[in-house]
């Protein structure tokens, strides 16, 4: 199974895919229909995953996860059977490098040799692929590319799960690239760099994009589960209650004082880590065009005050990403439901915008 590279868009003679985001907290599905540039949501939904069933991107309880995914598919009844999913974390290496070749065919023939210089795994243990980037460096020392390497065992786990529930595994993408695809699908190509941050349960993806191209992509080892566990430790609440209060709050003022303190402290750490990543990009960027805005998505996007905290620490205006902005909704799907889950559906939406050439 060849590991695919950056997203492709809707177009003529292309087959749509089902967006399938298999996360450690929940599985998200988005199915779209398209008429030119107009997208319609045909079905959308999510289902919770038991704790520890998926850890660090690896499926530890495949039978449980398959049962949950099968039930979600039975409920949503999508028409598309070709699934696009994505992975992130320790099993994926994404690195921008320059290779001494100008022709894409030549790059592909020599990719394994080049990858061995950068991949911290045995080359036989990974799938490798690349995406050539536009730039002046193509004319001199070679071609600038995104090198992508993914552990075979993890990719094969996801492919086996998808086949187990009756779908065809068509694309395995990288979370950060799917996130960029989702933003472009909703807002088009912007003339200034944008920072996209998706805060999942166990990890956070950051992607800085410009004109449909990823300039900087990284996975970071923090997420909503870390915050829930910190609230649980500070308050003595059960995990389920801590998870609920994290987002919805509580009328118990004493508990809310503890929760607010924990959230402010930990989210401040998150914002500082994001600032370090953005500063690293700025220090190593070959262009003077720096990000002008930051969009947050994922399950923690609705955390009260997170946007203002990130604004203060990072120094960029912060918005909540709605990856379904401007999409129409098929009959039977409540717009209120779309609004409530949209930020959690960013990666699934980016995957649903992938297509296969017929």
N, C-alpha and C positions, 0 to 999 in steps of 0.2 A: 504493500500500500504506500504510494508515494505521498509524502507530506506536502500538502498544498501551501501556497504562499499567500500573498496579499489578496484582499477581496476583489472580486469582479462584480460588475453591476448588471442590472437588468438590460436586456437588449434583444435584438432580433435573433431568432433561432437559438434561444437559450431556454433551458429548463430550470424552473424555480426549485428552491430547496426549502425544507422545513427547518426553521431555526430552533435548535435544541441545545439549551444551555444547562449542562449537568453540573450543578454546584454542590458544595458540601452541606448547604443548608436547605436548598430547594432545587427542583428541576423546573425550568421555564420553557414553554413552547410558544412560538409565534409562527403563524402561517399567514402569508400575504398573497394577495392577487395584485396584478399590475396591468395598467393600460397606459403604455408609454411611461411618463414620469409620475403618474398618479398611482399611489399605493392605497390599497384597502386592506383592513385587518379582517381576515376570514375567520380565524380562531386564535384565541390567546388564553393562556392559563398557566398555573403553577401548582406544584405539590411539594409538601415538606419531605425532607429526607431524614431518617433517624440519625441521631448523633453518632459519629464515628463510622458511619457506613461509607463515607468518602473522606479520606484524610490526605491532605497535601496533594490533592488532585488524583490520588490513586483510589480505585474502587475496591474497598475492602470487603464489602458484602454485596456481591453482584446479584445474588438471587433476590435480596430485599429491594435493591434499587430497580431491578428489572420489573418486579411486581408493582412498584409504585409508578414507574414510567408506563407500564402497560395499562394501569387503571386510568392514568391521566389521558392517554391516547384514546381509550374507550369513551371517556367523558367528552373530549373535544372533537373526536372524529375528523381529524384533518384529511384532506384529499391527497396531499403530496406525500409520497413515500420515500423520497430521496432526502436524507437528513444531513444537515451541516451542523457540526458541533465544534467545540474548541477546548483547548487545554491551556494551563498556565502553571507557574510554580517551578519547583526544582527540576522537573522533567523536561523543561523547555529552555533552550538557549536562543536568544535573539541578539544578534550583534551586527552593528554596521561596520563593514570592512571595505577595503579597496583591493580588488583582484587585478592582476596584470593582464587582463583580457578585455577585448572590446566587443566581441560577438557573443550573443547569448548562448548559442550552441557550444561555443568554446568554453564559456563559463560552466555550462552544465556538464560537459565532459570532464572538467577538472575540479568540479565542486568538492568531491570527496577528499581529494588531496589538499585543497585549501582548508576544508573544514577541520581536518586533523590538527591544524595549527591552533584552533580556537576552542574546540569542543572538549570539555573535561571528562568525557566518557570514551570508552572504546568505540571506534567509528562503526563497528559492526552492530553496536547496540542502539543505534539511532537512525531515524529517517532524517534526511537533509534536503533542504530546498532553498531557493533564494528569490529575491525580487530586486531587479535592477532599478536603481534610482537615477533620476535625471540630475545632471549637474555638470559643472565645468571639468570635474576630475575625469570624466569620460574621455576627454581629449588629450590628456597628458599621461599620467601614470597608470591608467587603467580605468576600471568601472567601479563605481561605488555601489555596493549591494547591501541588502539586509540578508544576512545568513541566518537561517532558521534550522535548528536541530532539535528533534524531539525523541525521547526514549521510546523505543519500539514497544516495549512491554506495556507502557501506558496508552499509547495510541491504539494498540491491539485490544486492550481492555475495553476502551470506548467503542471500537468497531464491533467487538463481540456482543456488547450490551445492546447496541442498536439493532444488530441482526436478530438477537434473541427476541425482541419485541415486534419483529415483522417489518422493520424499516431497512432501507439500504444505506449503508454509510457512504456518503458521497464526498464529503469534505471534512477535513480536520483542520481547523484554523487556530490562531493564537488569540486569546481573549482580548489583548490590547488592540489588535488589528480589527477584530470584530467591532470593538467599541468605536473606533474611528469610522468604520463603515456605517454604523448606526447614526453617528452625528451627521455625516455627509448626506445620508438618505433623508434626514429630517430638515437640514438647513442648507444643504448644498455646499459649494466650494467657497470658502472665505478667503479674503486677501491677506489676513493676518494670522499668525500662529495662535492656536487655541490649545489649552491644556484640558485633557479629559481624564477624569479620575473615577474609577468604578470601585467602590468599597464593598467587597463581598464578605462572606462569613469568616474565611480564614486567610484571605489575601486581598491585596489591593492592586489594581492595574493602573498605571499612568501612561498616557500616550499624548505626545505633543504633535499636532498635525498642522499642515499648511497645504492648501490647494489639493486635498485628497492624498497627500503623501505623509507618511509617518516620519517625523524628524528624530524622535526619541521615544523609546518604549521600554518599560521596566515593570517587573512584578515586585511588590513589596510585602513583607511578611507581617501584616497586621490586618485585622478585619473585625466585623461586628461581634463574632463569638468572643473575642478577647475582651470587648467592652461588657458583654453580658456576664461573663465570668467575674469581671472586676466588680460589677454591681452586686452579683450574688455573694461575693466574699465580703463586701462592705456592709450589706444589709441582712445577710442570713436568709434571704429569700430562696425559694426553689428556682431552678433554672428557667422553667416556663414562665414564672411570675416575673423574674428579672428581665426576661426577653420582652414581655408585654409592656412593662413599665418603662423600659428603655425608649420605646417609641411613643406610647400613649400617655405616659405619666401616671400619677397617682394623686388621689385627694389627701393621702396621708402626708402632711407637711414634713414630718420628721424623716420619713423615707425619702421624700423628694429632695430634701436638703442633702442627704447622703448621695443620692443618685446624681444630682446636679454637680456636686463636687467631683465625683468620680468621672463623669462625662467630660467636664471641663478640663480636668487634668490629662486624661488619656487622649481626648481629641486634640488637645494642644500638642501632645507628643506626635500624633499623626500629622498634624499640619506642619510641624517642624521637619519631619521626615520628607514630606512632599516638597517643602521649600528647598531642602538640601538637593533633592533630585532636580528640581527646576534650575537651581543655581549651577549645578553640575552641567546641565545642558547649555546654559548661557555661557559658561566659561569655556566650553569646548565647541561651541557653534561657530561655523564659518560665515554666518550671516549676522547682520546687526538687527534683524527682525526678531524681536523677542515677544513672547506670549502676552496677549492683552486681556485674556479672560480665562476663567477656569469653570468647568462644568462638572458637577458631581452627580454620579448615578450609583445604583446598587441598593442593597437593602438598608444601608445606614444613611441614605441620602436625606431622609426625613428627620434625622436627629435634630432636635431643637437647638438652634444656635450654632450648629456646625458650620453653616455657610458664613456667618459673621466672624467666627473664630478663624476660619481659613483666610478670610479676607484680611483680617488684622495681622496675622502672622506671615502669610505669603505675600501680601501686598497686591493681590489681583482681585478684581470684581468676581464674585462667585455666584453661579446660578445652578439651580437644579435642572439636570438634563431630562427633557422629555423626548425620547427617541421616536415617539409616534406623533410628533408635531406635524400637523397638516395632513395626516392620514385620514381617510374615511373609514367608517366602521360598518361592517355588515349587520344586517337585521338580526336581532336577538342578543347582541352584545351591548351591555349597558355602558354608556359613556362615563358614568361615575366610576365603574370598575376600572376602565382604562386609565383614568386619572390617578386612581389609587395605587396601581401597580406599575405604571409606565417607567419610573426610574429604575425599577428592578429588572426591566425587560430590555435594557440597552444591548447587552451582548446577544441575547436571543434574536433581537430585531436585526442587528448587524449580520447575524448568520442567515436570517431569513432573506436578506437582500443579496446573498450570494446566488450565483446561477451556474449552471452546467451547460457547456456547449453540446448541442445535440449532434 
